[in-house]
Amino acid sequence: MTGTRKTGLRVLCLVLSILSLLPLAQPVFAVQTEDAAAQTVTAIVRNGTSGRSDPIGQMENGTKLRILGEKGDYYKIDCYDMTGYLPKSQVALQNGEFYVSCQAGDPNTDTITYTDYQDVLTMRERIYSLAKAQLGTRYRYGGNRPGGFDCSGFTSYVLKSLGFSMHRTASTQLPDGVVIPREALQMGDLVFFKKTGNSHPATHVGIYIGDNQMIHSARHGVVVESLDSPYYAKYYLCARRVLHPSPLENVQPVAAARSAQPALQVNSITGRTAQCCE
């Protein structure tokens, strides 16, 4: 063997020895869609420890989690104003922290599409204008068009008119959106309510329009009301985002103590009556 070849082998061995001493790479929660810049996979959060339990929202791949406990093959997690469950197979531990880690194609996952931030601002204004145009429309149980609306018929009409895919009832619209805290609400987000003792996951839904107000269809028709009005303050359930801005504006659901200010952080991957519904 020539001196040159021996020297080359020594260098190779040295490099391999150094690499063997380096820590293993941390797991990366890869975006599992064709267009990584535009979409990400989400885990479906449920209200129980079964694939048949009702879905109550989505969490983006890579979202940092606050674990509240374990039950069988599920983690109980903090969803801000609600608690939910995720399969342990959709949760990863990294550097002592828990994160959503899910794969496209799993029956317990979905996909959301991001929208450019400037387009988000435009879309929020369109949601507001379309919703406001229906002020005064009478309430009609099961109604989902301008002749008359129930609560979820109103929200689905507004959002479907702008190209969103929405389910029909308040309960089934819960998993149409990503989990966000109330303090991070933006125009166009959905706000949900649940009357005490009702078996449905949600009993009422409205569209947030800013200044702690929502526009919604109640027994007295389509109106604007404050989230702090006694009835809605009592039965407030949660908030969900269906219009997804670029990842830099995403909310990261974490922290044991909630701040009074919006918890806007970078995602770990991508840088009057409520009886009207159901």
C-alpha positions in Angstrom: 0.0 0.0 0.0 1.4 3.4 -1.0 2.0 6.2 1.5 -0.7 8.3 -0.1 -3.3 5.6 0.3 -2.3 5.0 3.9 -2.6 8.7 4.6 -6.1 8.8 3.0 -7.3 5.9 5.1 -6.0 7.5 8.3 -7.9 10.7 7.4 -11.0 8.7 6.7 -10.8 6.8 10.0 -10.2 10.1 11.9 -13.3 11.7 10.3 -15.4 8.6 11.2 -14.1 8.6 14.7 -15.0 12.3 15.2 -18.5 11.8 13.7 -19.1 8.9 16.1 -18.5 11.2 19.0 -21.1 13.8 17.9 -24.6 13.7 19.4 -27.3 12.2 17.3 -29.3 14.6 15.2 -32.5 15.7 16.9 -35.7 14.5 15.2 -37.2 16.9 12.7 -40.9 17.1 12.3 -41.0 17.3 8.5 -43.8 18.9 6.6 -45.4 16.0 4.8 -47.0 17.7 1.8 -46.0 18.3 -1.8 -45.6 22.1 -1.2 -43.7 22.4 2.0 -43.9 26.2 1.8 -47.7 26.3 1.6 -49.0 23.4 3.7 -48.4 21.4 6.8 -49.8 18.3 8.4 -52.0 18.7 11.5 -52.9 16.2 14.2 -56.6 15.9 15.0 -57.3 16.5 18.7 -60.2 14.5 20.2 -62.3 14.8 23.4 -61.6 11.2 24.4 -59.2 8.3 24.1 -60.6 6.6 21.1 -60.5 7.1 17.3 -64.3 7.3 17.6 -64.2 10.2 20.1 -65.4 13.6 18.7 -62.7 15.7 17.0 -62.4 19.1 18.7 -59.6 20.9 16.8 -56.3 20.5 15.0 -52.7 21.2 16.0 -50.0 21.9 13.5 -47.1 19.5 13.1 -44.3 20.7 15.3 -46.5 22.5 17.8 -45.1 22.5 21.3 -47.4 20.8 23.7 -48.2 21.0 27.4 -48.9 17.4 28.6 -51.5 17.1 31.4 -51.4 13.4 31.8 -51.5 10.0 30.2 -54.3 7.5 29.6 -53.5 4.3 27.8 -52.1 5.1 24.3 -53.1 8.8 24.6 -51.7 12.0 26.1 -54.0 14.4 27.7 -53.0 17.9 26.4 -53.8 21.5 27.1 -55.9 23.1 24.4 -56.1 26.4 26.2 -59.8 26.7 27.1 -60.3 22.9 26.5 -58.4 19.7 27.2 -58.0 17.1 24.5 -56.3 13.9 23.6 -53.6 12.9 21.1 -52.3 9.4 20.4 -48.8 8.9 21.8 -47.8 8.0 18.2 -48.4 11.6 17.2 -46.3 13.1 19.9 -42.5 13.3 20.0 -40.1 14.2 22.9 -37.2 16.5 22.0 -34.8 18.1 24.5 -37.3 17.5 27.3 -40.2 19.1 25.5 -43.2 17.4 23.8 -44.2 18.3 20.2 -46.8 17.2 17.7 -45.2 14.8 15.3 -47.5 13.3 12.7 -47.5 11.9 9.2 -49.7 12.7 6.2 -52.1 9.9 5.4 -52.8 8.9 9.0 -56.5 8.8 9.6 -55.9 11.0 12.7 -54.3 13.8 10.6 -55.4 16.5 8.3 -53.7 19.2 6.2 -53.9 23.0 6.4 -52.8 25.5 3.7 -51.0 28.6 4.6 -51.9 32.0 3.1 -49.6 34.9 2.4 -49.9 37.4 5.2 -51.0 40.3 2.9 -53.6 38.0 1.4 -54.7 37.1 5.0 -55.4 40.7 5.7 -57.5 41.0 2.5 -59.4 37.8 3.3 -60.2 39.0 6.8 -61.7 42.1 5.4 -63.8 40.1 3.0 -65.0 37.8 5.8 -66.0 40.9 7.7 -67.8 42.6 4.8 -69.7 39.4 3.8 -70.8 38.7 7.4 -71.8 42.4 8.0 -73.9 42.4 4.9 -76.1 39.8 6.6 -76.9 41.8 9.7 -80.6 41.7 10.5 -81.2 38.4 8.6 -83.7 36.4 10.6 -82.9 33.2 12.4 -84.1 30.0 10.8 -83.3 26.6 12.3 -81.2 24.7 9.7 -80.9 27.8 7.6 -77.6 28.3 5.7 -78.5 31.0 3.1 -79.4 34.7 3.2 -83.2 34.0 3.7 -82.4 32.8 7.2 -79.5 31.3 9.2 -78.9 29.3 12.3 -75.5 29.9 13.9 -73.4 27.3 12.0 -75.4 27.9 8.8 -74.2 31.5 9.0 -70.6 30.7 9.6 -70.5 28.1 7.0 -72.2 30.4 4.5 -69.7 33.2 5.0 -66.6 31.0 4.9 -67.8 28.7 2.1 -68.5 31.8 0.0 -64.8 32.6 0.3 -63.6 29.1 -0.6 -63.2 27.5 2.8 -64.2 23.9 3.3 -66.5 23.9 6.3 -68.7 21.3 8.1 -72.3 22.2 8.8 -72.9 22.2 12.6 -71.1 24.0 15.5 -69.7 20.7 16.8 -68.3 19.6 13.5 -66.8 23.0 12.8 -64.6 22.7 15.8 -62.1 20.5 14.1 -62.2 22.6 10.9 -59.8 25.0 12.7 -56.5 25.1 14.5 -56.4 25.5 18.3 -55.6 29.0 19.4 -56.0 30.9 22.7 -58.7 33.5 23.2 -56.1 36.2 23.6 -54.8 35.6 20.1 -58.1 36.0 18.3 -58.1 37.8 15.0 -60.8 38.9 12.7 -62.3 35.9 10.9 -61.5 33.4 13.6 -64.4 31.2 15.0 -65.6 31.4 18.6 -67.5 28.5 20.1 -69.8 28.2 23.0 -71.3 25.2 24.9 -74.3 25.3 27.1 -73.9 23.5 30.4 -75.3 19.9 30.3 -75.5 19.7 26.5 -74.0 16.5 25.1 -72.7 18.1 22.0 -69.0 19.2 21.9 -70.3 22.8 21.0 -73.7 24.4 20.9 -73.1 27.8 19.3 -70.5 29.4 17.0 -69.8 32.9 15.7 -67.2 34.9 13.8 -64.8 37.1 15.7 -64.6 40.7 14.2 -62.3 42.4 16.6 -62.7 44.6 19.7 -63.9 41.5 21.7 -67.0 41.3 19.5 -68.5 38.6 17.3 -71.1 38.5 14.5 -73.4 35.6 14.7 -76.9 34.3 14.1 -78.9 33.9 17.3 -82.7 33.7 18.0 -83.0 37.4 17.3 -81.2 37.0 13.9 -77.7 38.1 12.7 -76.3 40.6 15.2 -73.0 41.8 16.6 -72.5 41.1 20.3 -69.7 41.3 22.9 -67.9 38.1 24.0 -68.2 39.7 27.5 -72.0 39.8 27.5 -73.2 37.8 30.5 -74.6 34.9 28.5 -71.6 34.4 26.2 -69.0 35.0 28.9 -70.7 32.2 30.9 -70.8 29.7 28.0 -67.6 30.6 26.1 -65.8 27.4 25.0 -62.9 28.0 22.7 -61.4 29.7 19.6 -60.4 28.2 16.3 -58.5 29.6 13.3 -59.6 28.6 9.8 -57.6 31.2 7.9 -54.0 30.3 8.3 -51.4 33.0 7.9 -47.7 32.3 7.2 -46.0 30.3 10.0 -44.4 33.4 11.5 -47.8 34.5 12.8 -48.8 31.1 14.1 -49.6 30.6 17.8 -47.7 28.0 19.7 -50.0 26.4 22.4 -47.7 26.1 25.4 -47.0 27.6 28.8 -48.4 26.6 32.1 -49.3 30.2 33.0 -51.2 32.1 30.3 -50.1 35.6 29.6 -52.5 38.5 29.3 -50.9 39.3 26.0 -51.2 37.2 22.8 -48.7 34.3 22.9 -47.5 34.8 19.4 -44.4 32.6 18.9 -42.7 30.9 16.0 -43.8 27.4 15.2 -41.0 24.9 15.9 -40.8 23.7 12.3 -41.7 26.5 10.0 -39.6 28.9 11.6 -78.0 35.9 23.2 -79.0 32.1 23.0 -76.9 29.2 22.2 -79.7 26.7 21.9 -80.1 27.6 18.3 -77.5 25.1 17.1 -77.3 21.4 16.5 
